[in-house]
């Protein structure tokens, strides 16, 4: 039929609201996929941080020079914070790249000064028993990129980064994510290439 975008095998125009069988199928699959993802997110967010792959922190003892800390961060290639610990591995503070560069922009920094001169002495931490949701809220509210995980004695047992949480969530939905169109809420009126 002239002017119609698709017609059935009998030549009749498609039903109102249905551009083509392919578009209708794509819409149903996208709706099912979005519902499946939405239904699983709350249970994933309730999981403890034990399920998230963590990395070992960049750790230095108290008294380490700021320059050595900066070289350690640069050498890691991931922009992690430096965790300052005592001899027993207990958290004493955290030094971020932002801490160092923020001071550098304002003036001179003595890179031979001890890490204690710039480190945050009361950093936010997480525990392995806390949930993925707790970490997401902390990252969003505090604008952190990474947070140390400590045990009941204050010993550092790992570092969790925003990327670690994203990887955990993405790996929980491999099929759903791989099958989503580039813009999940976009509804195509014509099949690709038409």
C-alpha positions as CSV (number, residue, x, y, z in Angstrom):
1,X,0.0,0.0,0.0
2,X,1.4,3.4,-0.9
3,X,2.5,5.4,2.2
4,X,2.5,2.4,4.5
5,X,5.8,1.4,6.1
6,X,5.1,-2.3,6.3
7,X,2.4,-4.7,5.2
8,X,1.4,-8.2,6.1
9,X,1.8,-11.0,3.8
10,X,-1.8,-10.5,2.6
11,X,-1.0,-6.9,1.7
12,X,-3.0,-5.4,4.5
13,X,-1.5,-2.5,6.4
14,X,-0.1,-3.3,9.9
15,X,-2.3,-2.9,12.9
16,X,-2.4,0.5,14.5
17,X,0.6,1.0,16.8
18,X,2.5,-1.8,15.2
19,X,5.0,-0.7,12.6
20,X,6.3,-4.2,11.7
21,X,6.6,-7.6,13.3
22,X,10.3,-7.0,13.7
23,X,9.9,-3.7,15.5
24,X,7.2,-5.2,17.7
25,X,9.5,-8.1,18.6
26,X,12.4,-5.8,19.4
27,X,10.1,-3.7,21.6
28,X,8.9,-6.8,23.5
29,X,12.5,-8.1,23.9
30,X,13.7,-4.7,25.2
31,X,10.8,-4.5,27.6
32,X,11.5,-8.0,28.9
33,X,15.2,-7.3,29.3
34,X,14.6,-4.0,31.1
35,X,12.1,-5.7,33.5
36,X,14.6,-8.6,34.2
37,X,17.4,-6.1,34.9
38,X,15.1,-3.9,37.1
39,X,13.9,-6.9,39.1
40,X,17.5,-8.1,39.9
41,X,19.1,-4.8,40.8
42,X,17.7,-4.6,44.3
43,X,19.0,-8.1,45.2
44,X,22.4,-7.4,43.8
45,X,22.6,-4.1,45.8
46,X,21.9,-6.1,49.0
47,X,24.9,-8.4,48.5
48,X,27.9,-7.7,50.8
49,X,31.1,-6.3,49.5
50,X,32.6,-9.8,49.7
51,X,31.1,-10.5,46.3
52,X,33.0,-7.6,44.7
53,X,36.4,-8.1,43.3
54,X,38.8,-5.8,45.2
55,X,42.3,-4.8,44.7
56,X,45.2,-4.6,47.1
57,X,45.6,-1.0,48.2
58,X,48.7,1.1,47.5
59,X,50.0,1.1,51.1
60,X,52.8,3.1,52.7
61,X,54.0,3.4,56.3
62,X,53.7,6.6,58.3
63,X,56.6,9.0,57.5
64,X,56.8,8.2,53.8
65,X,57.7,11.2,51.7
66,X,55.0,12.8,49.6
67,X,57.1,12.4,46.5
68,X,57.3,8.7,47.0
69,X,53.6,8.5,47.5
70,X,53.1,10.5,44.2
71,X,55.4,8.2,42.3
72,X,53.5,5.1,43.7
73,X,50.2,6.5,42.5
74,X,51.7,7.4,39.1
75,X,53.3,4.0,38.8
76,X,50.0,2.2,39.4
77,X,48.4,3.7,36.3
78,X,44.9,3.7,38.0
79,X,44.9,6.8,40.1
80,X,44.3,5.0,43.4
81,X,44.7,6.6,46.7
82,X,47.6,5.8,48.9
83,X,46.6,4.1,52.2
84,X,48.8,5.0,55.2
85,X,49.1,2.3,57.7
86,X,50.9,1.6,61.0
87,X,53.2,-1.4,61.5
88,X,50.2,-3.7,62.2
89,X,48.4,-2.7,59.0
90,X,45.9,-0.4,60.7
91,X,44.6,2.5,58.8
92,X,46.1,5.9,59.8
93,X,45.1,8.0,56.8
94,X,44.5,8.3,53.1
95,X,46.3,10.5,50.6
96,X,44.7,11.0,47.2
97,X,46.1,12.5,44.0
98,X,43.6,15.3,44.5
99,X,45.1,16.1,47.9
100,X,48.6,16.5,46.3
101,X,47.6,18.3,43.1
102,X,45.2,20.6,45.0
103,X,48.1,21.9,47.1
104,X,50.4,22.0,44.1
105,X,48.1,24.3,42.2
106,X,48.0,26.7,45.1
107,X,51.7,26.9,45.6
108,X,54.8,25.0,46.4
109,X,54.7,21.5,47.8
110,X,57.6,20.0,49.7
111,X,57.7,16.5,48.2
112,X,60.2,15.5,50.9
113,X,57.6,16.2,53.6
114,X,56.0,13.2,55.3
115,X,52.6,11.9,54.1
116,X,51.0,13.0,57.4
117,X,51.2,16.6,56.3
118,X,48.5,16.2,53.6
119,X,46.7,12.9,54.3
120,X,43.2,12.7,55.4
121,X,43.4,11.4,59.0
122,X,39.7,10.4,59.2
123,X,38.9,8.8,55.8
124,X,35.6,7.2,55.1
125,X,35.9,3.4,55.1
126,X,33.7,0.4,54.3
127,X,33.6,-3.1,55.8
128,X,33.2,-6.4,54.0
129,X,29.9,-6.9,55.7
130,X,28.5,-3.7,54.2
131,X,26.4,-3.9,51.1
132,X,27.1,-2.9,47.5
133,X,24.3,-0.3,48.0
134,X,26.3,1.2,50.9
135,X,29.3,1.6,48.7
136,X,27.3,3.1,45.8
137,X,25.7,5.6,48.2
138,X,29.1,6.5,49.6
139,X,30.7,7.0,46.2
140,X,27.7,9.1,45.0
141,X,27.4,11.3,48.1
142,X,31.1,11.7,48.9
143,X,32.3,11.8,45.3
144,X,35.0,9.2,46.1
145,X,36.7,7.2,43.5
146,X,38.0,4.5,45.9
147,X,37.5,3.7,49.5
148,X,39.5,1.4,51.9
149,X,37.9,-1.6,53.3
150,X,38.9,-2.3,56.9
151,X,38.2,-5.2,59.4
152,X,37.0,-4.8,63.0
153,X,40.5,-4.0,64.2
154,X,40.9,-1.2,61.6
155,X,43.3,-3.2,59.5
156,X,43.1,-2.5,55.8
157,X,41.9,-5.6,53.9
158,X,41.4,-4.1,50.5
159,X,40.3,-1.2,48.4
160,X,37.0,-0.9,46.4
161,X,36.8,1.4,43.5
162,X,33.8,2.7,41.5
163,X,35.0,0.6,38.6
164,X,34.9,-2.6,40.7
165,X,31.2,-2.0,41.5
166,X,30.5,-1.3,37.8
167,X,32.3,-4.5,36.8
168,X,30.4,-6.5,39.4
169,X,27.0,-5.1,38.2
170,X,27.9,-5.5,34.5
171,X,29.0,-9.1,35.0
172,X,25.7,-9.9,36.7
173,X,23.8,-9.1,33.5
174,X,26.1,-10.3,30.6
175,X,23.3,-11.5,28.3
176,X,20.9,-8.6,29.1
177,X,23.6,-6.0,28.5
178,X,25.0,-7.6,25.4
179,X,21.5,-7.8,23.9
180,X,20.4,-4.2,24.6
181,X,20.2,-1.8,21.7
182,X,22.6,1.1,21.9
183,X,19.8,3.3,23.2
184,X,17.5,1.0,25.1
185,X,14.5,3.3,25.2
186,X,14.7,4.2,21.6
187,X,11.9,2.6,19.5
188,X,12.8,2.2,15.8
189,X,10.0,2.9,13.4
190,X,11.8,1.1,10.5
191,X,14.1,-1.9,10.4
192,X,17.7,-1.0,10.1
193,X,18.8,-0.3,6.5
194,X,15.3,0.5,5.3
